[in-house]
């Protein structure tokens, strides 16, 4: 992370931090001004106004509001009384002309830039006695005023509640001919900013979507981009008849579905037009998985295998039908979850805007970075289909510690924006930092991320490190050095740990380690000491600290134990820390999308825990081969809650009433690693009820990849103690499944009073491998190869492909199933749905019959599912490799490798050097 060493650039004396934003600004530092060779304009000096502010009488409310803001802020900066003149007359003396104005005509100042400015671009230019700020639209002019105040004058709107206003009694600027056109046509940083639309406009953001549209805008700010059609996840709302609903979505290839959708959209768009709104509407998939109907599946298979194909074909067809009735209509849709991979062999009409939303990428890395290759490569593929693309970036956590959890993705966000800027097809960016209006205001990196993101969306070529440094110095003042060190440390910890940032990043993620949290806590102690004399600054520091406090409070028992073991003095100060945390969060409505009530969070934090012991099942494993997920990483529903439980590993567990029929305790798959294969174990107990031994106690499953639930009887858990319940599958991350979670449900049989889940332990499964693949190792009590059932076969020491041994089948005309196979104790675990290849070398001396390599799939009950066989080895052939390719069945747990000869063979055949591997 050397290229990101922001701390080195801002570890300065506290006095220097203040100079940067006060004394130095008094003379107009070069970093704030753009000099174009025309010299400096003195706008005010020692209380005297040198430039008046004019706006035309015919200007609309937006331009007049911008002109008033220009006068107001120039007054605050200089101390001189700038007034606004609303007149079409010629100004007396030097003046600002805001927007179109007759006085500009004599100087040809109305703007003749060759490249279209669009709705957001503007020109700041000087000629004669005038400085004109003008856009081709009212919003463009407003942007120009805000840009001038920010970049030329030095006003910084760092947050909705804090604006830095420099003190410049002698206010000078350099103005020549400055043309500004934003790189992204649509720019929205979706964060709870207290619905402060002025803050967004000040930072040149033009997006207003989702819940924000419910609040009317003031007349002077009512100019938001309509590039992205409103409405998402609305297939069922637009095609309401459930007969057309299928597998969670729609019958995409059905003509009647398309007719109804087009008819409904024409009506909805017509209503918008009648209300003076733009002619657009969204038509996009439900926020759910899709089990497609046969026609949709067939169409997908014919167009690259992605379910985006039938969705896009339907949306494009519907958009074209709507356009025949409303020529300028535009339709929005999503490429999300199963529809994110781009299809092949399709085109889209120009009136469709596609929002690309890769929710399952690693949000801690750039879209084009290592680990995100699958997602990043889709940009070019989508750009080949459409030049009307918007990117939906996920910049926050929806589960775990939610919006409050430290989420170090500043550089990932910046790199992603700069990567997207290289594709002309990407016209917009939506950066989601909250799930809605109930999210917290101004915590963690929210304000820093919003400010930096806004700058980059206007100009992606800006220096990211310089932007971060500018914000930290301006917003955190005397505490900037410590805050900067924290930001660097948490980002470095994420990189060093190899952890991923998902929308369900657990509180126990490796980047939130003891060392990192201990360092962060010390840095915030220093930051608070530096800010002690400034209550407003101290509040800003503490709101950044909220996430660190959250992690320490959750994991205090674990951290205290580590500190003791390492002889580190660390006063966790739990009582005061919890009090501070509550005082800063008590007015928040929600801290995450699900189960986000603050009362529930406080209850969770007040549970006293101990440090959990290492589970017996992983005692001899290295740390990287197992992970533990505690109850605070679960999603709880239907009355489930975390309670004190002295029998639990850390004296706390999730509890669900035995009378419940809900999947009340869940764990999202994004808590689990993205790489490798994992066996899952749940530590579960019950409060016994009145059930018999065979009565059902509870069930569990992995939705949707394992549709058949697994039941546990009362007799297996009737002792009331915790049991490590092995999940009968091998888990592997599936990027096609955004909805994927482990669930627990009481059987509601009366057998139990309560169900408790303490923790989930994931143990790394090694890649599949055949045991004793070269048949070199003798079994105890041989003579036959260890791990293989030779039956009528022979362990041959005279013929081998590699090494000195092989197995041989001699002809047996009376044996209809003459086989050698992997023994039950050495069956090979497989992942349902995964494709595999089994390979083996066969030497065949038979001239007749069939000699073949095969695979038997086996379920959790040790029963056969199916056999797959190679067609047969060549007769009279020397050592030749043969391969059997198969896909593990949904209920498959193991496979056994088979070697078979039929009753017609007339000579021996040998097998050696077998292997099994996953097929990507």
Secondary structure, DSSP 4 states (H G I P E B T S, - for coil): -GGG-HHHHH---HHHHHHHHTTGGGG--GGG----SS-EEEEEETTEESSEEEE-TT--HHHHHHHHHHHHHHHHHHSS---EEE-SSPPSSSEEEESS-GGGGGGT-S---SS--TTT-EEEEEETTEEEEEESSHHHHHHHHHHIIIIII--EEEETTEEE----SEEEEE-SEEEE--S-SEEEEE---TT-HHHHHHTT-----GGGGGSPPPGGG------S-S--S-HHHHS--GGGEETTEE-TT-HHHHHHHHHHHHHHHHHHHHTT--SEEE----SS-----HHHHHHHHTTTT-THHHHHHHHHHHHHHHHHHSTT-EEEEEEEGGG-SPPSS----TTEEEEEE-TTS-TTS-TTSTT-HHHHHHHHHHHTT-S-EEEEEE-S-SSTTGGGS----HHHHHHHHHHHTT-TTEEEEEEE--SSTTS-SS-TTHHHHHHHHHHHHH-TTS-HHHHHHHHHHHHHGGGHHHHHHHHHHHHHHHHHHT----TT--TT-TTS-HHHHHHHHHHHHHHHHHTTT-HHHHHHHHHHHHHHHHHHHHTHHHHHHHHHHTT------HHHHHHHHHHHHTT-S-SSSSS--HHHHHHHHHS---PPPPPGGGTTS-GGGEEEEEGGGSEE-TT-EEEE-TTSTTSEEEEEETT--S--EEEEGGGS-SSSEEEEEEEEEEEE-S--TTSEEEEEEEETTEEEEEEEEHHHHTT-S-EEEEEEEEEE--TT-SS-EEEEEE--SSSEEEEEEEEEEEEEEPPP--TTTTS-SBPTT-SSBTTEE-TT-EEESS--SSTT-EEEE---TT-SSEEEEE-GGGPEE--TT-EEEEEEEEEE--SSS-EEEEEEEEETTS-EEEEEE-S-PPTTEEEEEEEEEEE--TTEEEEEEEEEE-TT--S-EEEEEEEEEEE-
